[in-house]
Amino acid sequence: MRIRFAPALRLLSLALVLAVTSACSRQDDTTLEPEGGYPVPFADSRPLVSDVTRVTMEPTPGGAILRVTGVTATQGWWDIALRRETGSDTASTERRYVLRGWPPVDAEGNPVPAPTGPVTLREVDAAIFLSDSDLDGVRRITVTGANTSRSVTR
């Protein structure tokens, strides 16, 4: 005598699948978005470094390092950085960056007069890594300061 469990087993499997899928399809209002939404991208308010004096591209595995030297108007500039400039007038084969930094300030954040001094004391450097995918199709990179700009071609 044979007992057939196949129909009962199929019915049990179907009930289990329905229970699991109905539990997974529940809508939950919790998200990973921070309360109040994501912050709006900020506009960099640091002034431009006066002059860009040197721009080099140093090949590395997986990309290149864009190294820039600039000269500030006075000594004591800090937080120097390269920021990508995006705009509709930029060709697809060109990337543009600006060299920005903060001039000397007092404890309250107010600008203070600083000595000018020789050029060697006013030189600042910044560098960024650009991956091969960042550089795909790019033939020219231009870095701009307040008074001058320099370019490097690949």
N, C-alpha and C positions, 0 to 999 in steps of 0.2 A: 504494500500500500504506500503510495507516494502522496506527500502533502505538498501542495503548491503554494509557495510564498511569494512568487514573482509579482502577482497583482498587488498584494499588500505592501511589498517592498517598494514597488513603483509609486504607490499612493503616498507612502511615508516619505520618499525622496522628493516627490513633488511638493508636499507640504513643507518640508525643510527648505527647499529652494525658494519657495514663495515667502516664507518667514524671513529668510536672510535678505532677500532683495527688497522687501518692504521696509526692513529696518535700515538698509543702506540708502534708500531713496528719500529719507526724511530730510526736510529742509531745516538747516540750522542757521540762525542769524548771527552767530559769532564768526568774526573774520580776524585776520592778522593785521588789518589796517588799524593804525593808531587812532585813538579817540580824537576827533577833530580833523581827521584826514592827514594826508602826507604833507610835509612842508613844501612850500613853493621854492623852486630853485632860486638861489640868491644871485644877485648881480654883484660881481666883484668890484668893490668901491676903492680898492687900493690904487693910488696913482701909478702912472707908467714911469718906469725907470728912464732917465734922460736919454741915454745913448746906448744902442746895442753895438758892441765893438767886434764881437767874434761869435760865429755860429759854426759848429762842427757836428757831423754825424759820425758816430763810431759804431761800426758793425759789431753785433753780438749774436750769439746763437739765438735764433727765434725773433730777431728784430734788429733794432739799432737804438743807441742812446743819442738823443739830441741834447747837446751841451751848448749853453749860451753864456757869454760874458757881457756885462754891461757896466756902464759908469753912471753913478748917481750924481746929483747936483751937490750933495753934501755928504759928510761921513755919517755913519750910524744907521743906515737903512737896514731893515730887517724883514723877515718873512717874504723873501724874494721867491717868486714862482712864475712858471710859464703857464698861461691859460690859453686854451684853444679859442680862436675867434671864428665864429660861424657867421656866414652871411650869404646872401643870394649872389653877390658879385664874385665869389670865390669859385675858380674853375675846379672841376672834379680831379684834376691832376695836381692841384696845389693845396697845401695846408698852411694856414696862417695862425701864428701864436703872438701873444703880447707878453711882455716882460713887466711884471708888476711887483710892488713892494710897499712897505710902510716907511715913511720918513721918521726921524727921531721924534719921540713924544715924552712928556713928563709922566708922573705917576697917575695923573687924572686923564691922560690920553690927549692932552693938548699939544700941538706942534711946538717944538722948541728950536731956537736957532742952533745950528751946528756948524762946526768949522768946515771949510771947504777942503783944504789940504791937498796934497798931491794926488794924482790920478790913481796911483797904486793903492792908496788908502780908501778910495771910493769905488773900487772895482767890486762887483758882485757876480756870483755865478748861480746858475740854475740848470737843472737837467731833468729830463723825463725819458722813460723807456717807451719806445713805440714798437709794437709787435709787427710781425710780417703782415698780418691781416690789416693792421692800421695803415701800413704803408703800401698796401696793394693799389697799384695804379697811380700812386703819388710820385710826381717827378720833381717837384720843387716845394721847399718849406721856407717860409718867410717869417722872421721874428721882428716885431715892431716895438720900438720904444717911443718916448715922447717926441724926440727930434730925429731919430734915424731908424733905419731898418736894414737888416741884412738877410740874405737868402743863401740857401745851400741847395744844390741839385743832386739828384741820385743817378 
